[in-house]
Amino acid sequence: MTTLLTRRGWLRAAASGVALLLIGKRAWPAPLLGRKPGEVTAYRSPTCGCCGKWIDRMRETGFTVTERRMDDVTPIKREHSVPEDLYSCHTAVGGGYVFEGHVPPDLVARVLRERPSIRGLAVPGMPASAPGMETGPGRYDVISFTRTGKTSVYAVRS
């Protein structure tokens, strides 16, 4: 039995497809959409392996990452208003924002795309399941912070 598609049915299907595409754009990783998520400069210790792995994850996601190796990253953290209790092993800067530690690439892309009123995101410490660490399971918070040091949980990951 052959079923013909009516004009109304075709319009419904086309509208649904467009809606799914628009909604999906917010959830799909940038490489799947064929666009670059952005550029960042990552400041890191030359001896930190997990920093290099985080940079690899960023590049795999489509970011352009410039590495700056330095013995002490603390001056960069201070210059960009990262609260001391959020310090981690590396600091990345891009698009007017700061990304401290093992922030997931999709959240970096989201901040650069949505431009929230924050100074940046941080993943304090070195959670086992964070991008670049991946040494085991575990839940961790991604913290947003302002220039004045106000913090709040931006996302929870595991």
N, CA, C and O atoms as a GROMACS GRO file, in nm:
protein
  632
    1MET      N    1   0.085  -0.116   0.000
    1MET     CA    2   0.000   0.000   0.000
    1MET      C    3   0.090   0.124   0.000
    1MET      O    4   0.183   0.131   0.081
    2THR      N    5   0.067   0.218  -0.087
    2THR     CA    6   0.144   0.340  -0.098
    2THR      C    7   0.070   0.453  -0.028
    2THR      O    8  -0.050   0.472  -0.048
    3THR      N    9   0.143   0.529   0.056
    3THR     CA   10   0.084   0.643   0.124
    3THR      C   11   0.144   0.768   0.064
    3THR      O   12   0.266   0.784   0.058
    4LEU      N   13   0.058   0.857   0.018
    4LEU     CA   14   0.105   0.984  -0.038
    4LEU      C   15   0.117   1.088   0.072
    4LEU      O   16   0.037   1.094   0.165
    5LEU      N   17   0.217   1.168   0.059
    5LEU     CA   18   0.239   1.275   0.156
    5LEU      C   19   0.164   1.399   0.107
    5LEU      O   20   0.188   1.448  -0.003
    6THR      N   21   0.076   1.448   0.190
    6THR     CA   22   0.000   1.567   0.153
    6THR      C   23   0.088   1.690   0.171
    6THR      O   24   0.193   1.684   0.235
    7ARG      N   25   0.044   1.800   0.115
    7ARG     CA   26   0.118   1.925   0.132
    7ARG      C   27   0.128   1.960   0.280
    7ARG      O   28   0.234   2.001   0.327
    8ARG      N   29   0.020   1.945   0.352
    8ARG     CA   30   0.019   1.976   0.495
    8ARG      C   31   0.115   1.884   0.571
    8ARG      O   32   0.187   1.930   0.660
    9GLY      N   33   0.118   1.757   0.538
    9GLY     CA   34   0.209   1.663   0.601
    9GLY      C   35   0.354   1.697   0.570
    9GLY      O   36   0.441   1.689   0.657
   10TRP      N   37   0.380   1.736   0.445
   10TRP     CA   38   0.516   1.775   0.406
   10TRP      C   39   0.560   1.900   0.484
   10TRP      O   40   0.672   1.905   0.532
   11LEU      N   41   0.472   1.999   0.495
   11LEU     CA   42   0.505   2.121   0.570
   11LEU      C   43   0.532   2.090   0.717
   11LEU      O   44   0.624   2.147   0.776
   12ARG      N   45   0.452   1.999   0.776
   12ARG     CA   46   0.477   1.961   0.915
   12ARG      C   47   0.614   1.895   0.930
   12ARG      O   48   0.688   1.926   1.023
   13ALA      N   49   0.646   1.806   0.840
   13ALA     CA   50   0.775   1.736   0.846
   13ALA      C   51   0.891   1.834   0.829
   13ALA      O   52   0.992   1.826   0.899
   14ALA      N   53   0.877   1.927   0.735
   14ALA     CA   54   0.983   2.026   0.712
   14ALA      C   55   0.999   2.116   0.834
   14ALA      O   56   1.112   2.145   0.875
   15ALA      N   57   0.889   2.161   0.892
   15ALA     CA   58   0.896   2.248   1.010
   15ALA      C   59   0.959   2.173   1.127
   15ALA      O   60   1.038   2.230   1.203
   16SER      N   61   0.925   2.047   1.144
   16SER     CA   62   0.985   1.966   1.251
   16SER      C   63   1.135   1.952   1.231
   16SER      O   64   1.212   1.961   1.326
   17GLY      N   65   1.176   1.929   1.107
   17GLY     CA   66   1.318   1.916   1.078
   17GLY      C   67   1.395   2.043   1.110
   17GLY      O   68   1.503   2.038   1.168
   18VAL      N   69   1.338   2.158   1.073
   18VAL     CA   70   1.403   2.286   1.103
   18VAL      C   71   1.410   2.308   1.254
   18VAL      O   72   1.512   2.353   1.305
   19ALA      N   73   1.302   2.276   1.325
   19ALA     CA   74   1.302   2.292   1.471
   19ALA      C   75   1.407   2.203   1.536
   19ALA      O   76   1.478   2.247   1.626
   20LEU      N   77   1.418   2.079   1.491
   20LEU     CA   78   1.520   1.989   1.546
   20LEU      C   79   1.660   2.039   1.518
   20LEU      O   80   1.748   2.028   1.603
   21LEU      N   81   1.681   2.094   1.401
   21LEU     CA   82   1.812   2.148   1.367
   21LEU      C   83   1.848   2.265   1.458
   21LEU      O   84   1.960   2.274   1.509
   22LEU      N   85   1.752   2.356   1.480
   22LEU     CA   86   1.778   2.471   1.565
   22LEU      C   87   1.801   2.431   1.710
   22LEU      O   88   1.890   2.484   1.776
   23ILE      N   89   1.722   2.339   1.760
   23ILE     CA   90   1.739   2.292   1.897
   23ILE      C   91   1.869   2.214   1.909
   23ILE      O   92   1.943   2.232   2.006
   24GLY      N   93   1.898   2.131   1.814
   24GLY     CA   94   2.018   2.049   1.816
   24GLY      C   95   2.145   2.130   1.812
   24GLY      O   96   2.246   2.087   1.867
   25LYS      N   97   2.142   2.246   1.748
   25LYS     CA   98   2.262   2.330   1.740
   25LYS      C   99   2.314   2.365   1.878
   25LYS      O  100   2.435   2.383   1.896
   26ARG      N  101   2.225   2.376   1.975
   26ARG     CA  102   2.268   2.411   2.111
   26ARG      C  103   2.332   2.294   2.183
   26ARG      O  104   2.411   2.314   2.275
   27ALA      N  105   2.299   2.171   2.142
   27ALA     CA  106   2.348   2.054   2.215
   27ALA      C  107   2.465   1.984   2.147
   27ALA      O  108   2.549   1.924   2.215
   28TRP      N  109   2.473   1.991   2.014
   28TRP     CA  110   2.579   1.920   1.944
   28TRP      C  111   2.712   1.989   1.961
   28TRP      O  112   2.718   2.112   1.965
   29PRO      N  113   2.821   1.910   1.971
   29PRO     CA  114   2.954   1.972   1.974
   29PRO      C  115   2.980   2.050   1.846
   29PRO      O  116   2.932   2.012   1.739
   30ALA      N  117   3.055   2.156   1.856
   30ALA     CA  118   3.082   2.244   1.742
   30ALA      C  119   3.136   2.171   1.619
   30ALA      O  120   3.093   2.204   1.509
   31PRO      N  121   3.228   2.073   1.632
   31PRO     CA  122   3.278   2.009   1.511
   31PRO      C  123   3.169   1.941   1.430
   31PRO      O  124   3.178   1.933   1.307
   32LEU      N  125   3.065   1.892   1.498
   32LEU     CA  126   2.955   1.829   1.426
   32LEU      C  127   2.876   1.932   1.345
   32LEU      O  128   2.807   1.895   1.249
   33LEU      N  129   2.885   2.056   1.381
   33LEU     CA  130   2.813   2.161   1.310
   33LEU      C  131   2.901   2.228   1.205
   33LEU      O  132   2.854   2.314   1.130
   34GLY      N  133   3.029   2.188   1.199
   34GLY     CA  134   3.118   2.243   1.097
   34GLY      C  135   3.166   2.384   1.126
   34GLY      O  136   3.198   2.458   1.032
   35ARG      N  137   3.171   2.424   1.251
   35ARG     CA  138   3.223   2.557   1.281
   35ARG      C  139   3.321   2.547   1.397
   35ARG      O  140   3.310   2.458   1.481
   36LYS      N  141   3.415   2.638   1.400
   36LYS     CA  142   3.515   2.638   1.508
   36LYS      C  143   3.456   2.706   1.630
   36LYS      O  144   3.392   2.811   1.619
   37PRO      N  145   3.478   2.647   1.749
   37PRO     CA  146   3.422   2.708   1.870
   37PRO      C  147   3.499   2.830   1.918
   37PRO      O  148   3.442   2.912   1.989
   38GLY      N  149   3.626   2.845   1.882
   38GLY     CA  150   3.698   2.964   1.925
   38GLY      C  151   3.847   2.942   1.941
   38GLY      O  152   3.900   2.836   1.910
   39GLU      N  153   3.912   3.046   1.992
   39GLU     CA  154   4.056   3.044   2.014
   39GLU      C  155   4.083   3.077   2.160
   39GLU      O  156   4.020   3.165   2.218
   40VAL      N  157   4.179   3.006   2.218
   40VAL     CA  158   4.223   3.035   2.354
   40VAL      C  159   4.374   3.026   2.361
   40VAL      O  160   4.438   2.957   2.281
   41THR      N  161   4.430   3.096   2.457
   41THR     CA  162   4.572   3.083   2.490
   41THR      C  163   4.579   3.015   2.625
   41THR      O  164   4.519   3.062   2.722
   42ALA      N  165   4.652   2.904   2.632
   42ALA     CA  166   4.664   2.827   2.755
   42ALA      C  167   4.803   2.848   2.815
   42ALA      O  168   4.904   2.825   2.750
   43TYR      N  169   4.805   2.891   2.940
   43TYR     CA  170   4.928   2.912   3.015
   43TYR      C  171   4.946   2.791   3.107
   43TYR      O  172   4.857   2.758   3.185
   44ARG      N  173   5.062   2.726   3.097
   44ARG     CA  174   5.083   2.603   3.172
   44ARG      C  175   5.229   2.582   3.205
   44ARG      O  176   5.318   2.641   3.144
   45SER      N  177   5.251   2.496   3.304
   45SER     CA  178   5.387   2.455   3.341
   45SER      C  179   5.439   2.360   3.233
   45SER      O  180   5.362   2.278   3.181
   46PRO      N  181   5.567   2.370   3.197
   46PRO     CA  182   5.621   2.280   3.096
   46PRO      C  183   5.625   2.134   3.140
   46PRO      O  184   5.640   2.045   3.057
   47THR      N  185   5.612   2.109   3.270
   47THR     CA  186   5.623   1.972   3.321
   47THR      C  187   5.488   1.908   3.352
   47THR      O  188   5.484   1.794   3.399
   48CYS      N  189   5.378   1.977   3.328
   48CYS     CA  190   5.246   1.925   3.366
   48CYS      C  191   5.184   1.848   3.249
   48CYS      O  192   5.144   1.908   3.148
   49GLY      N  193   5.176   1.717   3.263
   49GLY     CA  194   5.119   1.634   3.157
   49GLY      C  195   4.969   1.648   3.139
   49GLY      O  196   4.919   1.643   3.027
   50CYS      N  197   4.897   1.667   3.250
   50CYS     CA  198   4.751   1.676   3.238
   50CYS      C  199   4.710   1.805   3.167
   50CYS      O  200   4.606   1.810   3.102
   51CYS      N  201   4.792   1.910   3.179
   51CYS     CA  202   4.763   2.034   3.106
   51CYS      C  203   4.769   2.008   2.956
   51CYS      O  204   4.685   2.055   2.880
   52GLY      N  205   4.870   1.933   2.914
   52GLY     CA  206   4.882   1.898   2.773
   52GLY      C  207   4.765   1.815   2.725
   52GLY      O  208   4.718   1.833   2.612
   53LYS      N  209   4.718   1.724   2.810
   53LYS     CA  210   4.602   1.642   2.773
   53LYS      C  211   4.476   1.728   2.760
   53LYS      O  212   4.394   1.705   2.672
   54TRP      N  213   4.460   1.827   2.850
   54TRP     CA  214   4.344   1.916   2.840
   54TRP      C  215   4.352   1.994   2.708
   54TRP      O  216   4.250   2.010   2.640
   55ILE      N  217   4.469   2.043   2.673
   55ILE     CA  218   4.486   2.115   2.547
   55ILE      C  219   4.451   2.024   2.430
   55ILE      O  220   4.388   2.068   2.334
   56ASP      N  221   4.492   1.897   2.436
   56ASP     CA  222   4.456   1.801   2.331
   56ASP      C  223   4.305   1.788   2.318
   56ASP      O  224   4.252   1.787   2.207
   57ARG      N  225   4.234   1.779   2.433
   57ARG     CA  226   4.087   1.768   2.430
   57ARG      C  227   4.026   1.893   2.366
   57ARG      O  228   3.931   1.883   2.287
   58MET      N  229   4.080   2.009   2.400
   58MET     CA  230   4.029   2.133   2.341
   58MET      C  231   4.047   2.130   2.188
   58MET      O  232   3.955   2.164   2.114
   59ARG      N  233   4.164   2.091   2.144
   59ARG     CA  234   4.191   2.086   1.999
   59ARG      C  235   4.104   1.982   1.929
   59ARG      O  236   4.056   2.006   1.818
   60GLU      N  237   4.082   1.866   1.994
   60GLU     CA  238   3.995   1.764   1.936
   60GLU      C  239   3.854   1.816   1.916
   60GLU      O  240   3.784   1.772   1.825
   61THR      N  241   3.812   1.907   2.000
   61THR     CA  242   3.678   1.966   1.992
   61THR      C  243   3.671   2.077   1.888
   61THR      O  244   3.562   2.125   1.855
   62GLY      N  245   3.786   2.118   1.836
   62GLY     CA  246   3.786   2.219   1.731
   62GLY      C  247   3.845   2.352   1.769
   62GLY      O  248   3.855   2.441   1.685
   63PHE      N  249   3.885   2.368   1.894
   63PHE     CA  250   3.945   2.494   1.938
   63PHE      C  251   4.083   2.512   1.876
   63PHE      O  252   4.154   2.414   1.851
   64THR      N  253   4.120   2.636   1.854
   64THR     CA  254   4.257   2.671   1.822
   64THR      C  255   4.320   2.711   1.955
   64THR      O  256   4.274   2.806   2.020
   65VAL      N  257   4.426   2.640   1.995
   65VAL     CA  258   4.489   2.664   2.125
   65VAL      C  259   4.635   2.702   2.104
   65VAL      O  260   4.711   2.630   2.040
   66THR      N  261   4.671   2.817   2.159
   66THR     CA  262   4.811   2.860   2.162
   66THR      C  263   4.863   2.829   2.301
   66THR      O  264   4.805   2.872   2.401
   67GLU      N  265   4.972   2.755   2.308
   67GLU     CA  266   5.032   2.719   2.438
   67GLU      C  267   5.139   2.818   2.476
   67GLU      O  268   5.221   2.858   2.394
   68ARG      N  269   5.138   2.857   2.602
   68ARG     CA  270   5.244   2.940   2.660
   68ARG      C  271   5.295   2.866   2.782
   68ARG      O  272   5.227   2.859   2.884
   69ARG      N  273   5.415   2.813   2.772
   69ARG     CA  274   5.475   2.740   2.884
   69ARG      C  275   5.554   2.836   2.970
   69ARG      O  276   5.634   2.916   2.921
   70MET      N  277   5.531   2.827   3.100
   70MET     CA  278   5.599   2.914   3.195
   70MET      C  279   5.615   2.843   3.328
   70MET      O  280   5.531   2.760   3.365
   71ASP      N  281   5.720   2.875   3.399
   71ASP     CA  282   5.747   2.808   3.526
   71ASP      C  283   5.645   2.843   3.634
   71ASP      O  284   5.616   2.760   3.719
   72ASP      N  285   5.590   2.965   3.631
   72ASP     CA  286   5.494   3.009   3.732
   72ASP      C  287   5.376   3.076   3.663
   72ASP      O  288   5.390   3.183   3.604
   73VAL      N  289   5.261   3.012   3.670
   73VAL     CA  290   5.140   3.065   3.605
   73VAL      C  291   5.063   3.160   3.696
   73VAL      O  292   4.968   3.224   3.652
   74THR      N  293   5.103   3.171   3.821
   74THR     CA  294   5.032   3.254   3.919
   74THR      C  295   5.012   3.398   3.873
   74THR      O  296   4.902   3.452   3.891
   75PRO      N  297   5.112   3.465   3.814
   75PRO     CA  298   5.088   3.603   3.769
   75PRO      C  299   4.975   3.614   3.665
   75PRO      O  300   4.904   3.714   3.663
   76ILE      N  301   4.960   3.514   3.581
   76ILE     CA  302   4.850   3.514   3.482
   76ILE      C  303   4.716   3.503   3.554
   76ILE      O  304   4.620   3.572   3.519
   77LYS      N  305   4.710   3.416   3.654
   77LYS     CA  306   4.586   3.399   3.730
   77LYS      C  307   4.547   3.530   3.799
   77LYS      O  308   4.430   3.570   3.797
   78ARG      N  309   4.644   3.597   3.858
   78ARG     CA  310   4.617   3.725   3.926
   78ARG      C  311   4.575   3.832   3.826
   78ARG      O  312   4.479   3.906   3.849
   79GLU      N  313   4.646   3.839   3.714
   79GLU     CA  314   4.615   3.938   3.611
   79GLU      C  315   4.471   3.925   3.561
   79GLU      O  316   4.409   4.024   3.524
   80HIS      N  317   4.420   3.802   3.559
   80HIS     CA  318   4.286   3.777   3.505
   80HIS      C  319   4.181   3.752   3.613
   80HIS      O  320   4.075   3.696   3.585
   81SER      N  321   4.210   3.795   3.736
   81SER     CA  322   4.113   3.795   3.847
   81SER      C  323   4.057   3.657   3.883
   81SER      O  324   3.940   3.645   3.916
   82VAL      N  325   4.141   3.554   3.876
   82VAL     CA  326   4.096   3.422   3.919
   82VAL      C  327   4.105   3.418   4.072
   82VAL      O  328   4.213   3.441   4.126
   83PRO      N  329   3.995   3.389   4.141
   83PRO     CA  330   4.001   3.379   4.288
   83PRO      C  331   4.098   3.268   4.330
   83PRO      O  332   4.099   3.160   4.270
   84GLU      N  333   4.178   3.294   4.431
   84GLU     CA  334   4.281   3.199   4.474
   84GLU      C  335   4.226   3.062   4.509
   84GLU      O  336   4.290   2.961   4.482
   85ASP      N  337   4.107   3.057   4.568
   85ASP     CA  338   4.052   2.927   4.606
   85ASP      C  339   4.006   2.845   4.485
   85ASP      O  340   3.966   2.729   4.501
   86LEU      N  341   4.011   2.902   4.365
   86LEU     CA  342   3.975   2.830   4.243
   86LEU      C  343   4.096   2.791   4.159
   86LEU      O  344   4.081   2.729   4.054
   87TYR      N  345   4.216   2.825   4.205
   87TYR     CA  346   4.337   2.795   4.128
   87TYR      C  347   4.347   2.646   4.095
   87TYR      O  348   4.309   2.560   4.174
   88SER      N  349   4.399   2.620   3.977
   88SER     CA  350   4.427   2.485   3.932
   88SER      C  351   4.562   2.486   3.861
   88SER      O  352   4.641   2.578   3.883
   89CYS      N  353   4.588   2.389   3.779
   89CYS     CA  354   4.722   2.374   3.723
   89CYS      C  355   4.748   2.459   3.598
   89CYS      O  356   4.864   2.487   3.567
   90HIS      N  357   4.646   2.501   3.528
   90HIS     CA  358   4.667   2.585   3.409
   90HIS      C  359   4.554   2.686   3.397
   90HIS      O  360   4.447   2.671   3.456
   91THR      N  361   4.580   2.790   3.318
   91THR     CA  362   4.484   2.897   3.296
   91THR      C  363   4.476   2.923   3.147
   91THR      O  364   4.578   2.939   3.080
   92ALA      N  365   4.354   2.929   3.094
   92ALA     CA  366   4.335   2.961   2.953
   92ALA      C  367   4.255   3.090   2.943
   92ALA      O  368   4.168   3.117   3.025
   93VAL      N  369   4.285   3.167   2.841
   93VAL     CA  370   4.219   3.296   2.820
   93VAL      C  371   4.173   3.301   2.675
   93VAL      O  372   4.247   3.264   2.583
   94GLY      N  373   4.049   3.348   2.656
   94GLY     CA  374   3.998   3.361   2.520
   94GLY      C  375   3.866   3.433   2.517
   94GLY      O  376   3.782   3.413   2.606
   95GLY      N  377   3.846   3.515   2.417
   95GLY     CA  378   3.719   3.583   2.398
   95GLY      C  379   3.680   3.673   2.513
   95GLY      O  380   3.562   3.702   2.532
   96GLY      N  381   3.778   3.720   2.591
   96GLY     CA  382   3.749   3.806   2.705
   96GLY      C  383   3.714   3.729   2.832
   96GLY      O  384   3.674   3.790   2.931
   97TYR      N  385   3.728   3.597   2.830
   97TYR     CA  386   3.697   3.512   2.945
   97TYR      C  387   3.822   3.436   2.989
   97TYR      O  388   3.921   3.426   2.916
   98VAL      N  389   3.815   3.382   3.112
   98VAL     CA  390   3.923   3.303   3.169
   98VAL      C  391   3.868   3.165   3.201
   98VAL      O  392   3.756   3.152   3.251
   99PHE      N  393   3.947   3.061   3.172
   99PHE     CA  394   3.908   2.924   3.199
   99PHE      C  395   4.019   2.859   3.280
   99PHE      O  396   4.126   2.828   3.229
  100GLU      N  397   3.990   2.840   3.408
  100GLU     CA  398   4.090   2.792   3.504
  100GLU      C  399   4.076   2.642   3.526
  100GLU      O  400   3.972   2.594   3.570
  101GLY      N  401   4.182   2.570   3.494
  101GLY     CA  402   4.182   2.426   3.516
  101GLY      C  403   4.111   2.348   3.408
  101GLY      O  404   4.100   2.393   3.294
  102HIS      N  405   4.064   2.231   3.446
  102HIS     CA  406   4.011   2.133   3.351
  102HIS      C  407   3.863   2.157   3.317
  102HIS      O  408   3.779   2.069   3.336
  103VAL      N  409   3.833   2.276   3.266
  103VAL     CA  410   3.697   2.311   3.226
  103VAL      C  411   3.663   2.232   3.098
  103VAL      O  412   3.740   2.235   3.003
  104PRO      N  413   3.548   2.164   3.095
  104PRO     CA  414   3.511   2.089   2.975
  104PRO      C  415   3.500   2.180   2.852
  104PRO      O  416   3.445   2.290   2.860
  105PRO      N  417   3.552   2.133   2.739
  105PRO     CA  418   3.550   2.214   2.617
  105PRO      C  419   3.412   2.263   2.575
  105PRO      O  420   3.398   2.374   2.523
  106ASP      N  421   3.307   2.181   2.597
  106ASP     CA  422   3.174   2.224   2.557
  106ASP      C  423   3.127   2.344   2.639
  106ASP      O  424   3.050   2.427   2.589
  107LEU      N  425   3.173   2.353   2.765
  107LEU     CA  426   3.134   2.469   2.847
  107LEU      C  427   3.214   2.593   2.807
  107LEU      O  428   3.162   2.705   2.814
  108VAL      N  429   3.338   2.574   2.767
  108VAL     CA  430   3.416   2.687   2.714
  108VAL      C  431   3.346   2.740   2.590
  108VAL      O  432   3.327   2.861   2.576
  109ALA      N  433   3.307   2.651   2.500
  109ALA     CA  434   3.237   2.693   2.377
  109ALA      C  435   3.105   2.763   2.410
  109ALA      O  436   3.069   2.862   2.347
  110ARG      N  437   3.034   2.711   2.509
  110ARG     CA  438   2.905   2.772   2.548
  110ARG      C  439   2.924   2.915   2.598
  110ARG      O  440   2.850   3.005   2.561
  111VAL      N  441   3.026   2.936   2.684
  111VAL     CA  442   3.051   3.070   2.736
  111VAL      C  443   3.088   3.164   2.622
  111VAL      O  444   3.039   3.277   2.616
  112LEU      N  445   3.173   3.119   2.532
  112LEU     CA  446   3.214   3.206   2.421
  112LEU      C  447   3.097   3.237   2.327
  112LEU      O  448   3.093   3.343   2.265
  113ARG      N  449   3.003   3.144   2.316
  113ARG     CA  450   2.887   3.163   2.230
  113ARG      C  451   2.780   3.250   2.296
  113ARG      O  452   2.724   3.340   2.233
  114GLU      N  453   2.752   3.223   2.425
  114GLU     CA  454   2.641   3.291   2.493
  114GLU      C  455   2.681   3.422   2.561
  114GLU      O  456   2.595   3.505   2.589
  115ARG      N  457   2.811   3.442   2.587
  115ARG     CA  458   2.864   3.566   2.644
  115ARG      C  459   2.796   3.607   2.776
  115ARG      O  460   2.745   3.718   2.787
  116PRO      N  461   2.795   3.517   2.878
  116PRO     CA  462   2.732   3.553   3.006
  116PRO      C  463   2.812   3.661   3.079
  116PRO      O  464   2.927   3.687   3.045
  117SER      N  465   2.749   3.722   3.178
  117SER     CA  466   2.812   3.829   3.257
  117SER      C  467   2.897   3.770   3.368
  117SER      O  468   2.868   3.790   3.487
  118ILE      N  469   3.001   3.698   3.331
  118ILE     CA  470   3.095   3.641   3.427
  118ILE      C  471   3.236   3.671   3.379
  118ILE      O  472   3.256   3.713   3.264
  119ARG      N  473   3.334   3.651   3.465
  119ARG     CA  474   3.474   3.667   3.426
  119ARG      C  475   3.526   3.537   3.366
  119ARG      O  476   3.609   3.539   3.274
  120GLY      N  477   3.476   3.423   3.418
  120GLY     CA  478   3.521   3.296   3.365
  120GLY      C  479   3.466   3.176   3.439
  120GLY      O  480   3.377   3.187   3.524
  121LEU      N  481   3.521   3.060   3.403
  121LEU     CA  482   3.484   2.933   3.464
  121LEU      C  483   3.609   2.869   3.523
  121LEU      O  484   3.720   2.889   3.474
  122ALA      N  485   3.588   2.790   3.628
  122ALA     CA  486   3.699   2.720   3.690
  122ALA      C  487   3.657   2.582   3.735
  122ALA      O  488   3.543   2.560   3.778
  123VAL      N  489   3.751   2.489   3.725
  123VAL     CA  490   3.739   2.359   3.786
  123VAL      C  491   3.856   2.349   3.883
  123VAL      O  492   3.966   2.311   3.844
  124PRO      N  493   3.830   2.384   4.011
  124PRO     CA  494   3.940   2.385   4.108
  124PRO      C  495   3.994   2.244   4.133
  124PRO      O  496   3.922   2.145   4.125
  125GLY      N  497   4.122   2.239   4.161
  125GLY     CA  498   4.186   2.110   4.185
  125GLY      C  499   4.201   2.034   4.055
  125GLY      O  500   4.209   2.093   3.947
  126MET      N  501   4.204   1.906   4.067
  126MET     CA  502   4.223   1.821   3.950
  126MET      C  503   4.132   1.699   3.960
  126MET      O  504   4.181   1.589   3.987
  127PRO      N  505   4.000   1.716   3.937
  127PRO     CA  506   3.906   1.604   3.951
  127PRO      C  507   3.941   1.489   3.856
  127PRO      O  508   3.977   1.510   3.740
  128ALA      N  509   3.928   1.369   3.906
  128ALA     CA  510   3.968   1.249   3.831
  128ALA      C  511   3.895   1.233   3.698
  128ALA      O  512   3.953   1.180   3.604
  129SER      N  513   3.771   1.277   3.689
  129SER     CA  514   3.694   1.255   3.566
  129SER      C  515   3.694   1.376   3.472
  129SER      O  516   3.628   1.372   3.368
  130ALA      N  517   3.765   1.481   3.506
  130ALA     CA  518   3.765   1.603   3.424
  130ALA      C  519   3.847   1.582   3.297
  130ALA      O  520   3.938   1.498   3.294
  131PRO      N  521   3.815   1.657   3.190
  131PRO     CA  522   3.891   1.645   3.064
  131PRO      C  523   4.040   1.672   3.086
  131PRO      O  524   4.079   1.773   3.145
  132GLY      N  525   4.120   1.579   3.037
  132GLY     CA  526   4.264   1.590   3.054
  132GLY      C  527   4.314   1.510   3.172
  132GLY      O  528   4.431   1.473   3.176
  133MET      N  529   4.227   1.482   3.267
  133MET     CA  530   4.264   1.398   3.382
  133MET      C  531   4.223   1.254   3.350
  133MET      O  532   4.308   1.167   3.331
  134GLU      N  533   4.092   1.231   3.344
  134GLU     CA  534   4.034   1.102   3.306
  134GLU      C  535   4.104   0.982   3.369
  134GLU      O  536   4.138   0.885   3.301
  135THR      N  537   4.124   0.991   3.500
  135THR     CA  538   4.188   0.881   3.572
  135THR      C  539   4.088   0.798   3.651
  135THR      O  540   4.127   0.702   3.717
  136GLY      N  541   3.963   0.834   3.646
  136GLY     CA  542   3.862   0.759   3.719
  136GLY      C  543   3.732   0.836   3.726
  136GLY      O  544   3.723   0.949   3.679
  137PRO      N  545   3.630   0.773   3.784
  137PRO     CA  546   3.501   0.839   3.794
  137PRO      C  547   3.501   0.944   3.904
  137PRO      O  548   3.588   0.945   3.991
  138GLY      N  549   3.405   1.030   3.898
  138GLY     CA  550   3.390   1.130   4.003
  138GLY      C  551   3.308   1.248   3.956
  138GLY      O  552   3.310   1.285   3.839
  139ARG      N  553   3.237   1.304   4.049
  139ARG     CA  554   3.153   1.420   4.022
  139ARG      C  555   3.231   1.546   4.060
  139ARG      O  556   3.303   1.547   4.159
  140TYR      N  557   3.215   1.652   3.980
  140TYR     CA  558   3.281   1.777   4.014
  140TYR      C  559   3.197   1.896   3.967
  140TYR      O  560   3.114   1.884   3.876
  141ASP      N  561   3.221   2.009   4.031
  141ASP     CA  562   3.150   2.132   3.997
  141ASP      C  563   3.237   2.218   3.906
  141ASP      O  564   3.359   2.226   3.922
  142VAL      N  565   3.172   2.281   3.811
  142VAL     CA  566   3.235   2.384   3.729
  142VAL      C  567   3.181   2.516   3.784
  142VAL      O  568   3.060   2.540   3.786
  143ILE      N  569   3.272   2.601   3.830
  143ILE     CA  570   3.235   2.722   3.902
  143ILE      C  571   3.251   2.844   3.812
  143ILE      O  572   3.353   2.860   3.746
  144SER      N  573   3.149   2.930   3.810
  144SER     CA  574   3.164   3.059   3.742
  144SER      C  575   3.211   3.161   3.845
  144SER      O  576   3.182   3.149   3.964
  145PHE      N  577   3.285   3.262   3.797
  145PHE     CA  578   3.331   3.367   3.888
  145PHE      C  579   3.329   3.501   3.817
  145PHE      O  580   3.339   3.509   3.695
  146THR      N  581   3.316   3.606   3.897
  146THR     CA  582   3.314   3.743   3.844
  146THR      C  583   3.447   3.810   3.878
  146THR      O  584   3.530   3.754   3.949
  147ARG      N  585   3.466   3.930   3.827
  147ARG     CA  586   3.589   4.007   3.858
  147ARG      C  587   3.600   4.038   4.006
  147ARG      O  588   3.711   4.051   4.059
  148THR      N  589   3.487   4.050   4.073
  148THR     CA  590   3.489   4.082   4.216
  148THR      C  591   3.502   3.958   4.304
  148THR      O  592   3.508   3.969   4.427
  149GLY      N  593   3.508   3.839   4.243
  149GLY     CA  594   3.528   3.717   4.319
  149GLY      C  595   3.402   3.642   4.356
  149GLY      O  596   3.410   3.540   4.425
  150LYS      N  597   3.286   3.690   4.313
  150LYS     CA  598   3.161   3.618   4.340
  150LYS      C  599   3.161   3.488   4.259
  150LYS      O  600   3.193   3.488   4.140
  151THR      N  601   3.125   3.378   4.326
  151THR     CA  602   3.125   3.248   4.260
  151THR      C  603   2.988   3.182   4.269
  151THR      O  604   2.909   3.210   4.360
  152SER      N  605   2.962   3.093   4.175
  152SER     CA  606   2.843   3.008   4.180
  152SER      C  607   2.867   2.886   4.093
  152SER      O  608   2.954   2.887   4.005
  153VAL      N  609   2.790   2.781   4.118
  153VAL     CA  610   2.803   2.659   4.040
  153VAL      C  611   2.738   2.683   3.904
  153VAL      O  612   2.620   2.717   3.894
  154TYR      N  613   2.818   2.666   3.800
  154TYR     CA  614   2.772   2.686   3.662
  154TYR      C  615   2.721   2.554   3.602
  154TYR      O  616   2.624   2.552   3.527
  155ALA      N  617   2.788   2.444   3.637
  155ALA     CA  618   2.748   2.312   3.587
  155ALA      C  619   2.806   2.207   3.681
  155ALA      O  620   2.902   2.233   3.753
  156VAL      N  621   2.745   2.090   3.679
  156VAL     CA  622   2.794   1.975   3.755
  156VAL      C  623   2.824   1.865   3.654
  156VAL      O  624   2.741   1.835   3.568
  157ARG      N  625   2.940   1.806   3.664
  157ARG     CA  626   2.981   1.699   3.572
  157ARG      C  627   3.024   1.577   3.649
  157ARG      O  628   3.057   1.584   3.767
  158SER      N  629   3.025   1.465   3.579
  158SER     CA  630   3.076   1.341   3.639
  158SER      C  631   3.148   1.260   3.535
  158SER      O  632   3.199   1.152   3.565
   0.00000   0.00000   0.00000
